[in-house]
Amino acid sequence: MIVNFTHKQSAHCESGVVSNLLRFHGLDFDEPMVFGIGSGLFFSYLPFIKVNGIPVAAYRIWPGQIFKRFSERIGIKIETKKFSSPAKAMVALDQMLEKGQPVGMLTSVFYLNYLPAAYRFHFNAHNIIVFGKENGNYLVSDPVMEYTTEISYEDLVRARFAKGMPEPSGRMYYPVQIPSDYSLEKALWKGIKQTSDHMTRIPVPIVGSKGMKYLAKRLRYWPERIGDRKAIQWLGNLIRMQEEIGTGGAGFRFIYAAFLDQASIKLQNEKLFNLSKQLTKSGDQLRDFAYYAGRVCKNRKSDTRTFAELADMLEACAQREQEIFQELYDVSKSK
């Protein structure tokens, strides 16, 4: 059971999987377009939710929502299934492969043994595609890998049914209906409007650009509040969420800037191009923040920053993004 499937490497797992799945079905959308139309960019800081004792910070929307939103805007019908038992999940997967249908699924990074050990940790929202089965092993298109790979039945079961938050529960998905026609212009503006609205207008202080400011305010006093050791752990996790989980770098800012660049051409809108350049600069600021935060975590004595200085950097970035996404909302609200 081997599907004639074309693998392309990408920066982010969900948008990469969606792009590869749709290409198989004849729709050619690259990763930035999927991410932008699916309104993938977001920010939230949830100090009341802790994973391994560390508050949750996220630079994107909840897993699965990018594909859901993108599909609704383009008119794609998706079949999504989750399972109560591994046996049923693997039988369902085999049945789809027998039909010649590659399948997207949610997995835990920790059990994907084809990844280098340094990259495997307990993160249960990594998307991959299984496109075939050979000699008892499953053929995998993992968007973060340069080439396709394979995984054993046992390891795939462990990855699909890992415990923790969120539980993958064997979840798999695939398109079942592709539209013959759709309005790209309408889809682009809907994606832009939702992202800019959520980054600037949700009246909650822990999300969007306000959430970044809120985090900066708390980051400033982490050493005094929780002690140096925990402060370093929390800061290290923040870098990981921005640069590793926020694949593509700088919490997806470069991917979204690429989307705005493409959208400016499709929509013939110069303002979107200018905002793309501004968001790239914001991504550069976040990269600088990660660089200096990393030096703090590694206890580098030279060319370093205090927690207060790191907070200033993050707050400046939050202010820049408030202005960028407010302007983006103003451009999109009448469309």
Contacts in CASP RR format, 6 or more apart in sequence:
PFRMAT RR
TARGET T0000
AUTHOR 0000-0000-0000
METHOD contacts of the structure
MODEL  1
MIVNFTHKQSAHCESGVVSNLLRFHGLDFDEPMVFGIGSGLFFSYLPFIK
VNGIPVAAYRIWPGQIFKRFSERIGIKIETKKFSSPAKAMVALDQMLEKG
QPVGMLTSVFYLNYLPAAYRFHFNAHNIIVFGKENGNYLVSDPVMEYTTE
ISYEDLVRARFAKGMPEPSGRMYYPVQIPSDYSLEKALWKGIKQTSDHMT
RIPVPIVGSKGMKYLAKRLRYWPERIGDRKAIQWLGNLIRMQEEIGTGGA
GFRFIYAAFLDQASIKLQNEKLFNLSKQLTKSGDQLRDFAYYAGRVCKNR
KSDTRTFAELADMLEACAQREQEIFQELYDVSKSK
1 94 0 8 1.000
1 97 0 8 1.000
1 98 0 8 1.000
1 100 0 8 1.000
1 132 0 8 1.000
1 133 0 8 1.000
1 134 0 8 1.000
2 131 0 8 1.000
2 132 0 8 1.000
2 133 0 8 1.000
2 134 0 8 1.000
2 139 0 8 1.000
3 24 0 8 1.000
3 97 0 8 1.000
3 100 0 8 1.000
3 101 0 8 1.000
3 102 0 8 1.000
3 131 0 8 1.000
3 132 0 8 1.000
5 20 0 8 1.000
5 24 0 8 1.000
5 102 0 8 1.000
5 129 0 8 1.000
5 131 0 8 1.000
5 132 0 8 1.000
5 141 0 8 1.000
6 20 0 8 1.000
6 23 0 8 1.000
6 24 0 8 1.000
7 20 0 8 1.000
7 141 0 8 1.000
7 147 0 8 1.000
7 148 0 8 1.000
8 16 0 8 1.000
8 19 0 8 1.000
8 20 0 8 1.000
8 23 0 8 1.000
8 143 0 8 1.000
9 143 0 8 1.000
9 144 0 8 1.000
9 145 0 8 1.000
9 146 0 8 1.000
10 16 0 8 1.000
10 19 0 8 1.000
10 20 0 8 1.000
10 31 0 8 1.000
10 143 0 8 1.000
10 144 0 8 1.000
11 31 0 8 1.000
11 143 0 8 1.000
11 144 0 8 1.000
11 247 0 8 1.000
11 248 0 8 1.000
11 249 0 8 1.000
11 254 0 8 1.000
11 255 0 8 1.000
12 31 0 8 1.000
12 35 0 8 1.000
12 143 0 8 1.000
12 246 0 8 1.000
12 247 0 8 1.000
12 248 0 8 1.000
12 252 0 8 1.000
12 255 0 8 1.000
13 126 0 8 1.000
13 127 0 8 1.000
13 128 0 8 1.000
13 142 0 8 1.000
13 143 0 8 1.000
13 144 0 8 1.000
13 247 0 8 1.000
14 63 0 8 1.000
14 64 0 8 1.000
14 66 0 8 1.000
14 67 0 8 1.000
14 127 0 8 1.000
15 31 0 8 1.000
15 32 0 8 1.000
15 34 0 8 1.000
15 35 0 8 1.000
15 40 0 8 1.000
15 66 0 8 1.000
15 255 0 8 1.000
16 31 0 8 1.000
16 34 0 8 1.000
16 127 0 8 1.000
16 143 0 8 1.000
17 67 0 8 1.000
17 104 0 8 1.000
17 127 0 8 1.000
17 128 0 8 1.000
17 129 0 8 1.000
17 141 0 8 1.000
17 143 0 8 1.000
18 29 0 8 1.000
18 34 0 8 1.000
18 66 0 8 1.000
18 67 0 8 1.000
18 70 0 8 1.000
19 29 0 8 1.000
19 30 0 8 1.000
19 31 0 8 1.000
19 33 0 8 1.000
19 34 0 8 1.000
20 102 0 8 1.000
20 129 0 8 1.000
20 141 0 8 1.000
20 143 0 8 1.000
21 102 0 8 1.000
21 104 0 8 1.000
21 129 0 8 1.000
21 174 0 8 1.000
21 175 0 8 1.000
22 28 0 8 1.000
22 29 0 8 1.000
22 34 0 8 1.000
22 76 0 8 1.000
22 175 0 8 1.000
22 178 0 8 1.000
23 29 0 8 1.000
24 102 0 8 1.000
25 175 0 8 1.000
25 178 0 8 1.000
26 178 0 8 1.000
27 74 0 8 1.000
27 76 0 8 1.000
27 178 0 8 1.000
29 37 0 8 1.000
29 70 0 8 1.000
29 74 0 8 1.000
30 262 0 8 1.000
31 255 0 8 1.000
32 255 0 8 1.000
32 256 0 8 1.000
32 258 0 8 1.000
32 259 0 8 1.000
32 261 0 8 1.000
32 262 0 8 1.000
33 259 0 8 1.000
33 262 0 8 1.000
34 66 0 8 1.000
34 70 0 8 1.000
35 41 0 8 1.000
35 66 0 8 1.000
35 252 0 8 1.000
35 255 0 8 1.000
35 256 0 8 1.000
35 259 0 8 1.000
36 191 0 8 1.000
36 192 0 8 1.000
36 195 0 8 1.000
36 256 0 8 1.000
36 259 0 8 1.000
36 263 0 8 1.000
37 69 0 8 1.000
37 70 0 8 1.000
37 73 0 8 1.000
37 74 0 8 1.000
37 187 0 8 1.000
37 188 0 8 1.000
37 190 0 8 1.000
37 191 0 8 1.000
37 259 0 8 1.000
38 65 0 8 1.000
38 66 0 8 1.000
38 67 0 8 1.000
38 69 0 8 1.000
38 70 0 8 1.000
38 73 0 8 1.000
38 191 0 8 1.000
38 194 0 8 1.000
39 61 0 8 1.000
39 65 0 8 1.000
39 66 0 8 1.000
39 69 0 8 1.000
39 191 0 8 1.000
39 194 0 8 1.000
39 195 0 8 1.000
39 198 0 8 1.000
40 60 0 8 1.000
40 61 0 8 1.000
40 65 0 8 1.000
40 66 0 8 1.000
40 69 0 8 1.000
40 195 0 8 1.000
40 252 0 8 1.000
40 256 0 8 1.000
41 59 0 8 1.000
41 60 0 8 1.000
41 61 0 8 1.000
41 195 0 8 1.000
41 199 0 8 1.000
41 252 0 8 1.000
41 253 0 8 1.000
41 256 0 8 1.000
42 58 0 8 1.000
42 59 0 8 1.000
42 60 0 8 1.000
42 61 0 8 1.000
42 195 0 8 1.000
42 198 0 8 1.000
42 199 0 8 1.000
42 207 0 8 1.000
42 208 0 8 1.000
43 57 0 8 1.000
43 58 0 8 1.000
43 59 0 8 1.000
43 199 0 8 1.000
43 207 0 8 1.000
43 208 0 8 1.000
43 209 0 8 1.000
43 211 0 8 1.000
43 212 0 8 1.000
44 56 0 8 1.000
44 57 0 8 1.000
44 58 0 8 1.000
44 206 0 8 1.000
44 207 0 8 1.000
44 208 0 8 1.000
44 211 0 8 1.000
45 55 0 8 1.000
45 56 0 8 1.000
45 57 0 8 1.000
45 206 0 8 1.000
45 207 0 8 1.000
45 211 0 8 1.000
45 212 0 8 1.000
45 214 0 8 1.000
45 215 0 8 1.000
45 218 0 8 1.000
46 55 0 8 1.000
46 56 0 8 1.000
46 57 0 8 1.000
46 58 0 8 1.000
46 206 0 8 1.000
47 55 0 8 1.000
47 206 0 8 1.000
47 218 0 8 1.000
48 55 0 8 1.000
49 55 0 8 1.000
49 56 0 8 1.000
50 56 0 8 1.000
51 165 0 8 1.000
52 122 0 8 1.000
54 233 0 8 1.000
54 234 0 8 1.000
54 237 0 8 1.000
55 234 0 8 1.000
57 215 0 8 1.000
57 237 0 8 1.000
57 238 0 8 1.000
57 241 0 8 1.000
57 242 0 8 1.000
58 241 0 8 1.000
58 245 0 8 1.000
59 241 0 8 1.000
59 242 0 8 1.000
59 245 0 8 1.000
59 246 0 8 1.000
59 251 0 8 1.000
59 252 0 8 1.000
60 66 0 8 1.000
60 246 0 8 1.000
60 251 0 8 1.000
60 252 0 8 1.000
63 106 0 8 1.000
63 125 0 8 1.000
63 127 0 8 1.000
63 166 0 8 1.000
64 106 0 8 1.000
67 78 0 8 1.000
67 173 0 8 1.000
68 78 0 8 1.000
69 191 0 8 1.000
69 194 0 8 1.000
70 76 0 8 1.000
70 187 0 8 1.000
71 77 0 8 1.000
71 78 0 8 1.000
71 175 0 8 1.000
73 186 0 8 1.000
73 187 0 8 1.000
73 190 0 8 1.000
73 191 0 8 1.000
74 179 0 8 1.000
74 182 0 8 1.000
74 187 0 8 1.000
75 179 0 8 1.000
75 182 0 8 1.000
76 175 0 8 1.000
76 177 0 8 1.000
76 178 0 8 1.000
76 179 0 8 1.000
77 175 0 8 1.000
77 176 0 8 1.000
77 177 0 8 1.000
78 173 0 8 1.000
78 174 0 8 1.000
78 175 0 8 1.000
78 176 0 8 1.000
79 173 0 8 1.000
79 174 0 8 1.000
79 175 0 8 1.000
79 176 0 8 1.000
80 171 0 8 1.000
80 172 0 8 1.000
80 173 0 8 1.000
81 92 0 8 1.000
81 171 0 8 1.000
81 172 0 8 1.000
81 173 0 8 1.000
82 168 0 8 1.000
82 169 0 8 1.000
82 170 0 8 1.000
82 171 0 8 1.000
82 172 0 8 1.000
83 89 0 8 1.000
83 92 0 8 1.000
83 169 0 8 1.000
83 170 0 8 1.000
83 171 0 8 1.000
84 169 0 8 1.000
86 157 0 8 1.000
86 160 0 8 1.000
86 161 0 8 1.000
86 170 0 8 1.000
89 157 0 8 1.000
89 160 0 8 1.000
89 161 0 8 1.000
89 170 0 8 1.000
89 172 0 8 1.000
90 153 0 8 1.000
90 156 0 8 1.000
90 157 0 8 1.000
92 172 0 8 1.000
93 103 0 8 1.000
93 105 0 8 1.000
93 130 0 8 1.000
93 138 0 8 1.000
93 172 0 8 1.000
94 133 0 8 1.000
96 103 0 8 1.000
96 172 0 8 1.000
96 174 0 8 1.000
97 103 0 8 1.000
97 130 0 8 1.000
97 131 0 8 1.000
97 132 0 8 1.000
97 133 0 8 1.000
101 174 0 8 1.000
102 129 0 8 1.000
102 130 0 8 1.000
102 131 0 8 1.000
102 132 0 8 1.000
102 141 0 8 1.000
102 174 0 8 1.000
103 129 0 8 1.000
103 130 0 8 1.000
103 131 0 8 1.000
103 172 0 8 1.000
103 173 0 8 1.000
103 174 0 8 1.000
104 127 0 8 1.000
104 128 0 8 1.000
104 129 0 8 1.000
104 130 0 8 1.000
104 172 0 8 1.000
104 173 0 8 1.000
104 174 0 8 1.000
105 127 0 8 1.000
105 128 0 8 1.000
105 129 0 8 1.000
105 130 0 8 1.000
105 160 0 8 1.000
105 168 0 8 1.000
105 170 0 8 1.000
105 171 0 8 1.000
105 172 0 8 1.000
105 173 0 8 1.000
106 124 0 8 1.000
106 125 0 8 1.000
106 126 0 8 1.000
106 127 0 8 1.000
106 160 0 8 1.000
106 166 0 8 1.000
106 168 0 8 1.000
106 170 0 8 1.000
106 171 0 8 1.000
106 172 0 8 1.000
107 124 0 8 1.000
107 126 0 8 1.000
107 127 0 8 1.000
107 128 0 8 1.000
107 156 0 8 1.000
107 159 0 8 1.000
107 160 0 8 1.000
107 162 0 8 1.000
107 168 0 8 1.000
108 122 0 8 1.000
108 123 0 8 1.000
108 124 0 8 1.000
108 126 0 8 1.000
108 158 0 8 1.000
108 159 0 8 1.000
108 160 0 8 1.000
108 162 0 8 1.000
108 168 0 8 1.000
109 115 0 8 1.000
109 119 0 8 1.000
109 120 0 8 1.000
109 121 0 8 1.000
109 122 0 8 1.000
109 123 0 8 1.000
109 124 0 8 1.000
109 126 0 8 1.000
110 120 0 8 1.000
110 121 0 8 1.000
110 122 0 8 1.000
110 123 0 8 1.000
110 159 0 8 1.000
110 162 0 8 1.000
111 120 0 8 1.000
111 155 0 8 1.000
111 158 0 8 1.000
111 159 0 8 1.000
111 162 0 8 1.000
112 120 0 8 1.000
112 126 0 8 1.000
112 128 0 8 1.000
112 142 0 8 1.000
112 151 0 8 1.000
112 155 0 8 1.000
112 159 0 8 1.000
113 120 0 8 1.000
113 151 0 8 1.000
113 155 0 8 1.000
114 140 0 8 1.000
114 142 0 8 1.000
114 145 0 8 1.000
114 149 0 8 1.000
114 150 0 8 1.000
114 151 0 8 1.000
115 142 0 8 1.000
119 244 0 8 1.000
122 162 0 8 1.000
122 164 0 8 1.000
123 245 0 8 1.000
124 162 0 8 1.000
124 164 0 8 1.000
124 165 0 8 1.000
124 166 0 8 1.000
124 167 0 8 1.000
124 168 0 8 1.000
125 166 0 8 1.000
125 168 0 8 1.000
127 143 0 8 1.000
128 140 0 8 1.000
128 141 0 8 1.000
128 142 0 8 1.000
128 143 0 8 1.000
129 140 0 8 1.000
129 141 0 8 1.000
129 142 0 8 1.000
129 143 0 8 1.000
130 138 0 8 1.000
130 139 0 8 1.000
130 140 0 8 1.000
130 141 0 8 1.000
130 156 0 8 1.000
131 139 0 8 1.000
131 140 0 8 1.000
131 141 0 8 1.000
131 148 0 8 1.000
132 138 0 8 1.000
132 139 0 8 1.000
133 139 0 8 1.000
134 150 0 8 1.000
136 152 0 8 1.000
136 153 0 8 1.000
137 150 0 8 1.000
137 151 0 8 1.000
137 152 0 8 1.000
137 153 0 8 1.000
138 150 0 8 1.000
138 151 0 8 1.000
138 152 0 8 1.000
138 153 0 8 1.000
138 156 0 8 1.000
139 148 0 8 1.000
139 149 0 8 1.000
139 150 0 8 1.000
140 148 0 8 1.000
140 149 0 8 1.000
140 150 0 8 1.000
140 151 0 8 1.000
141 148 0 8 1.000
142 148 0 8 1.000
142 149 0 8 1.000
144 247 0 8 1.000
151 159 0 8 1.000
159 168 0 8 1.000
160 168 0 8 1.000
160 170 0 8 1.000
160 171 0 8 1.000
161 167 0 8 1.000
161 168 0 8 1.000
161 169 0 8 1.000
161 170 0 8 1.000
162 168 0 8 1.000
184 266 0 8 1.000
185 266 0 8 1.000
185 267 0 8 1.000
188 263 0 8 1.000
188 266 0 8 1.000
188 267 0 8 1.000
189 267 0 8 1.000
189 332 0 8 1.000
189 335 0 8 1.000
192 260 0 8 1.000
192 263 0 8 1.000
192 272 0 8 1.000
192 328 0 8 1.000
192 331 0 8 1.000
192 332 0 8 1.000
192 335 0 8 1.000
193 329 0 8 1.000
193 332 0 8 1.000
193 333 0 8 1.000
193 335 0 8 1.000
195 256 0 8 1.000
195 325 0 8 1.000
195 328 0 8 1.000
196 325 0 8 1.000
196 326 0 8 1.000
196 328 0 8 1.000
196 329 0 8 1.000
196 332 0 8 1.000
197 329 0 8 1.000
198 207 0 8 1.000
198 208 0 8 1.000
199 208 0 8 1.000
199 209 0 8 1.000
199 321 0 8 1.000
199 322 0 8 1.000
199 325 0 8 1.000
200 208 0 8 1.000
200 209 0 8 1.000
200 322 0 8 1.000
200 325 0 8 1.000
200 326 0 8 1.000
200 329 0 8 1.000
201 329 0 8 1.000
202 208 0 8 1.000
202 210 0 8 1.000
204 210 0 8 1.000
205 211 0 8 1.000
205 213 0 8 1.000
205 214 0 8 1.000
206 214 0 8 1.000
208 321 0 8 1.000
209 318 0 8 1.000
209 319 0 8 1.000
209 321 0 8 1.000
209 322 0 8 1.000
209 325 0 8 1.000
210 318 0 8 1.000
210 322 0 8 1.000
211 318 0 8 1.000
212 314 0 8 1.000
212 315 0 8 1.000
212 317 0 8 1.000
212 318 0 8 1.000
212 321 0 8 1.000
213 315 0 8 1.000
213 318 0 8 1.000
213 319 0 8 1.000
215 238 0 8 1.000
215 314 0 8 1.000
216 311 0 8 1.000
216 312 0 8 1.000
216 314 0 8 1.000
216 315 0 8 1.000
216 318 0 8 1.000
217 311 0 8 1.000
217 315 0 8 1.000
218 225 0 8 1.000
219 235 0 8 1.000
219 238 0 8 1.000
219 307 0 8 1.000
219 310 0 8 1.000
219 311 0 8 1.000
219 314 0 8 1.000
220 307 0 8 1.000
220 308 0 8 1.000
220 311 0 8 1.000
221 307 0 8 1.000
222 230 0 8 1.000
222 231 0 8 1.000
222 234 0 8 1.000
222 235 0 8 1.000
222 307 0 8 1.000
223 231 0 8 1.000
223 307 0 8 1.000
226 234 0 8 1.000
231 307 0 8 1.000
232 296 0 8 1.000
232 297 0 8 1.000
235 293 0 8 1.000
235 294 0 8 1.000
235 296 0 8 1.000
235 297 0 8 1.000
235 307 0 8 1.000
235 310 0 8 1.000
236 293 0 8 1.000
236 294 0 8 1.000
236 297 0 8 1.000
238 293 0 8 1.000
239 290 0 8 1.000
239 293 0 8 1.000
239 294 0 8 1.000
239 297 0 8 1.000
241 251 0 8 1.000
242 249 0 8 1.000
242 250 0 8 1.000
242 251 0 8 1.000
242 286 0 8 1.000
242 289 0 8 1.000
242 290 0 8 1.000
243 249 0 8 1.000
243 250 0 8 1.000
243 251 0 8 1.000
243 287 0 8 1.000
243 290 0 8 1.000
246 252 0 8 1.000
248 254 0 8 1.000
248 255 0 8 1.000
249 283 0 8 1.000
249 286 0 8 1.000
249 287 0 8 1.000
250 282 0 8 1.000
250 283 0 8 1.000
250 284 0 8 1.000
250 286 0 8 1.000
250 287 0 8 1.000
250 290 0 8 1.000
251 283 0 8 1.000
251 286 0 8 1.000
253 279 0 8 1.000
253 280 0 8 1.000
253 282 0 8 1.000
253 283 0 8 1.000
253 286 0 8 1.000
254 280 0 8 1.000
254 283 0 8 1.000
256 279 0 8 1.000
257 276 0 8 1.000
257 277 0 8 1.000
257 279 0 8 1.000
257 280 0 8 1.000
257 283 0 8 1.000
258 276 0 8 1.000
259 276 0 8 1.000
260 272 0 8 1.000
260 273 0 8 1.000
260 275 0 8 1.000
260 276 0 8 1.000
260 279 0 8 1.000
260 328 0 8 1.000
261 272 0 8 1.000
261 273 0 8 1.000
261 276 0 8 1.000
263 269 0 8 1.000
263 272 0 8 1.000
264 270 0 8 1.000
264 271 0 8 1.000
264 272 0 8 1.000
264 273 0 8 1.000
264 276 0 8 1.000
265 273 0 8 1.000
269 331 0 8 1.000
271 327 0 8 1.000
271 331 0 8 1.000
272 328 0 8 1.000
272 331 0 8 1.000
275 324 0 8 1.000
275 327 0 8 1.000
275 328 0 8 1.000
275 331 0 8 1.000
278 320 0 8 1.000
278 324 0 8 1.000
279 321 0 8 1.000
279 324 0 8 1.000
281 320 0 8 1.000
282 317 0 8 1.000
282 320 0 8 1.000
282 321 0 8 1.000
282 324 0 8 1.000
283 317 0 8 1.000
285 313 0 8 1.000
285 316 0 8 1.000
285 317 0 8 1.000
285 320 0 8 1.000
286 317 0 8 1.000
288 313 0 8 1.000
289 310 0 8 1.000
289 313 0 8 1.000
289 314 0 8 1.000
289 317 0 8 1.000
292 303 0 8 1.000
292 304 0 8 1.000
292 305 0 8 1.000
292 309 0 8 1.000
292 310 0 8 1.000
292 313 0 8 1.000
293 305 0 8 1.000
293 310 0 8 1.000
294 300 0 8 1.000
295 303 0 8 1.000
295 304 0 8 1.000
295 305 0 8 1.000
296 304 0 8 1.000
296 305 0 8 1.000
296 307 0 8 1.000
296 310 0 8 1.000
305 313 0 8 1.000
END
